[in-house]
Amino acid sequence: MATNTDVNNVNNVTYGKPKVGGSVFVAPTGTTLPTDATTVLDAAFKNAGYCSDDGIENEYKIDTENVKAWGGDVVLVADKGREDKFAFTLIETLKDEALKMVFGDSNVTGDLSSGIMVNISAYDLVPHAYVFELIAKGGILHRIVVPNATLSDLDKITYKDNDAVGFGITLTASADKNGKTHYEYYSKGA
């Protein structure tokens, strides 16, 4: 008799919707990280706000080089490196956590009630820990944990009257103490 892994199964085809209550969370590196899809996040993780309907993109790029023998046969595929990047657009741009993610923690002060001040300047990019909370088909919880990632690209910011202002962010993950750039966890939930 065939098992689930022996045949195609439409129930294993899914999507990635944002979890209600937040889908992008950021904390200082070194914060206690979750090791499953259901554990409550450490209080140091702050919700960065709404993302655009483009969702979150993960680009795991493998850079290789073919080594050929005399005569042209490929005899080795050499691993030249890997990049693990996450891209998304934050559209809750009046939220202090979104502003800090883009302009740096020390460059954003205040809140909306007292006034926010953002100092735009060159600053040392500081890595942070990130957690992306998703819901897959059937209510399956999907959590992506990135222990150490740095803002590596920012799209141009457009201000116009018929669209949300957005911060198009790309994060590049660096390996943690275990040599891993990110972890993914799935669970049927509680």
N, C-alpha and C positions, 0 to 999 in steps of 0.2 A: 504494500500500500504506500502511495506517495505521501510525503510529509510536506509541510508548508514550504520548506526550502527546496523541494524537488520540482515544484511546478510554479508557474506564474500565478500571482494572487493579486487581484485588484484591490484587496483590502490593505495591501502594503504600499499603495500609491497614496501620496498625501500632499498637503500644502503646509504653509507656515504662517498662521495668523498671529497677530500680536496678542499677548496675554492681557486680559482686562486688568487695569490698574497699573500698567507699565510694561514696557518690553525692552528698554535699554537702561541699564543701571551701571553706574561708575563708582569706583572707590579707589583709595590709594593702594599702590602695590603693597603686598604684605598683609592685606586684609584677609581674614579667614574666608576661604573659598568654599562654595558648596561642592559636594562630591556625588550629588544625585540630582534628580529633576524636581524633587519635592521639598527639600529642606528650606526653611525660611532663611532669606538672605541676612547676612550680618548687617547690623544697623548702619555701618559705614557706607554701604551701597546706597547711592542717591539716584532717584528716578530722573532721567534726562529729558523726559517729556515725549510728546507725540513725534512720530516719524512720518514722512510722506508715504503715500500709498505705493511707492516703489519698493517698500520693505527694506530688508537687509540683504546685502549681497556678500557672499564669501568667495574670494578668489584664492584658491590654493594652487599656486603655480609651481610647476616642477621644471627646472632648467637643466637640460641634458645636452650632451654632445656625443655624436656618433664617432667612434674610433674605427677606422677602416684599415684592413690589411692591404697589402699590395695586391692589386687586381680588383679592389673595390668592395669586397665583402665587408659588411659591418660585423666586427668581432667583439665589440664592447660598447655598451651605452653607459657613458660616464655621467655620474650625478654631479652637476656643477653648483647645486644649491636649490633652495626652496623659499618661497615667499607665501605667507599666510596673511591675507588682507581682508578687512571688513569695511564695507561702504554703506552709508545710509544718509538720509537727509533729515536733520532735526528741524521741525517746523514750529515748535513751541519756543520761539526765539526770545521771548520775554522772560523765560525761566532762567534763574541764576545758574542752575547746573548745566544747562545747554551753553550759556555764555562762557562759563568756566572751562568747559570741554574745548571750546574753540580758542579762547583768548588767554587761558591760563588761570589757575585758581587765585593767584595773588593779584591778578589784574582786574578782578571783578569784586566790587564791594557793594553792600546795601541790599535792599529788596525793593519791590515795586511800591510798597506803602511809604517808605522813607526816601526812595529814589535809588536807582542803580547807577553806579559809575563804572564804565569799562575803559581801562587804559589800553590803547592799542599800541603795542611796542614789540620789539624783538625780545624774545625771552627763551630761556632754555626749555626745550620740550621735555616734559616730565611724563614718563610712562604711568599708566593707571591700569587697574584691573577692571574688566568689563564682564557683564552678564547680560545675555540676550534671552528673554523669556518668550517662548512661542507656544502655540497650541496647534497640534497637528490634527488631522482628521480623526473623528471619534473621540475627541477630548483628550488625546494623548498629550502629555506635557513634554515639551522639548526645550531643554536648557543648554545654551552654549556658554561656556566659561572660558574667558581669555585672561589668563593670569597677568600678562604683561604686554601692553600694546601702547604705541605712541602715535599721536596724530601725525600723519605723514603727508596728507594733502587736504586742501580745502578748496572747494569750488568757489567761483566768484559768487558774491552775494548780490541778489537782484531785489530792488525795492520797486514795486509797481502796484497799481490799485486793483488788479484783478487776479492776484495770486498771493499765496502765503510766502512770506520771507522765509528762506530756508538756509541752513548751514549744511552743505553737502560735504560730509566728512569721510575721509579714508583713514583707517587705522592699520598700522602694520604691527603684527604680533611678533614678539621675540620669544625665544625658548625660555622656559622656566627651569628650575633646578633639576627637573627630570628630563629635560630636553624636549618638552612638548610645547607647542605654540597655542593649542586650545584643546578643550575637552567638550564632548557632546554627550548629553544624558537624555534618556527617554523613559517615560513611565506612564502607566495607565492612570496615575493620579491617586489621590487619597479616597 
